């Protein structure tokens, strides 16, 4: 068996050491999974590219294989410095809402993203965009994947409020205006009626 420790201060530098009784071991062979190897008992190795690497240690006693062990090294997570999701967390029904991942790394790194909505529907893409159709408070979960393996996960909460109701126009002034027009006609109507009565 062997141990693997990330060297503090270095994103993808690892220290390897055997945990077995080394008094009988006469030779070591480390295969770091990236085309590089070492015969040291306790080597350090830095991965130049983020990835998952299968490390193999073979220990020998007088040229005879004593044991062979393997371990998967995660050289992706150490290069991630920060991760967050940007987008407005308050909107109204009918508005379009967009959330995007904000990833900061010490080395170039390309992740794929899976967005899981509050009703367990999955969406894949660099961003999640939708039109708000119902009011309420909801959760959204995003996972960052590298070679199909989840590396990071973030959950956010956003609130959708009901759309502002459209005000009904006030027609009281127009109705009053109509009534006012009838009032101005009253004197003419009385005058006509008075003349007809006198002519009789």
Secondary structure, DSSP 8 states (H G I E B T S, - for coil): -EEEEE-TT-SSEEEEEE-S-TTS--EEEEE-SSS-EE--SS-EEE-SS-SEEEEEEEEEETTEEEEEEEEEEE-SGGGEEEEEEES-SEEETT-EEEEEEEEEESS----EEEEE-TTS-EEESSEEEEE--S-EEEEEEEEEEETTEEEEEEEEEEEEE----------HHHHHHHHHHHHHHHHHHHHHHHHHHHH-
